[in-house]
Amino acid sequence: MKKKNLLIIHGGAPTAVMNASLYGAVQEAKRQEGIGHIYGALGGSLAAARGAFIDLREVEERQLGLLLNSPSSAIGTSRDQLSQKEYAAIAGSIVEHEIGTVCFNGGNGSMDACGKIDEACQKIGSDVRVIGIPKTMDNDIAVTDHAPGYGSTARYMAASVAEVCCDVKGLPIHVSVVEAMGRSAGWVAAASALAGECGTGGPDLIYLPERVFDEERFIEDVRRIVSDKGAGVVVASEGLHDADGNPIVEPVMKVGRATYFGDVSAHLANLIIQRLGYKARSEKPGILGRASIAWQSSVDREEAVLVGREAVRAAADGRTGVMVGLERLPGETYAVRPTLIPLEQVMLTEKTMPDEFINEAGNGVTEAFRQWCRPLVGDLPEFISFRKG
């Protein structure tokens, strides 16, 4: 039997474990007797159309091992807005390079592209198998319990906000406003609640895009914190919006589905200064939160390898048009198992925080969320402070 080649494409924003999924896919592909070349598209979707590939089978094992602890995408990713003509070009390139399996690693936008590549291949009669590998720091992919990339970002947020809380506790002269990425979903901002498990207190207020942002209520919340403690820490999602659905800060620009949000933390800090006459500072970690290997979650890394491996196995078993998901198993001990989800269920479908994870006041999270999130971040550091409050 003639061997068919395998192609791995990265799409969307990278994460701290995207390369771990690449590692898992490559290692599993090496085990499959029916796979020849193991191609990586050098720069995302349009690189696949051009045939701009690296053969990862030829990369020495020591270098492949570095993928497990390298941030971003070693083969390069993209946010290409593809036309039907470009999807047809990708399908043509797949046939030209004798590719039998395509693994597309990305978020819900990339899963849309993955599904359309599958459709384009079917139109020209190709029997290629197309499998999605989930990836997003935002955790907004539908159906799967969570997506690789989120656990590391959640760990970064929890630990970094804990450090900010320690700073404010040591010198309580201002309110610190920390902005979290996550677009229209509050999963990343919510993870900051675990900062409290480091031993010196967590954020006082957390604002999520699943709730309408009310400026007057925000000012009263902060006024109460300042009155009670003299200082505090606020975490705010970049996607906060008013009752009409408008962002509370005008976005810098929009390119397709990608929104470059305005500086929400600076806006809220200025509101505190102007309306309460109290000192405030803003912090915007931005891409540091999705790129940090220092705060990479070992659980996240292991699960990223797992979904990469399972994608190749699914193709070897004859599956196509599916994404590998993670199903959380019941019981006191955290465990997941991989599952296959039809691509049409995740293409451009955004998962937001459920109501049971958000507190009644809409300015924090519940214990149910903490219990759900805790296993994903791994162990957190323990800090100490002798100050009360």
Secondary structure by P-SEA (a helix, b strand, c coil): cbbbbbbbbbcccccccaaaaaaaaaaaaaacccccccccccccaaaaaaccccccccccaaaaaacccccccccbbbbccccaaaaaaaaaaaaaacccbbbbbccaaaaaaaaaaaaaaaaacccbbbbbbbbbccccccccccccaaaaaaaaaaaaaaaaaaaaaacccbbbbbbbccccccccccccccccccccccccbbbbccbbbbaaaaaaaaaaaaaacccbbbbbbcccccccccccccccccccccccccaaaaaaaaaaaaaccbbbbbbbbccccccccccccaaaaaaaaaaaaaaaaaaaaccccbbbbbbbbcccbbbbbbbbbcccccccccccccccccccccccccaaaaaaacccccbbbbbbbcccc
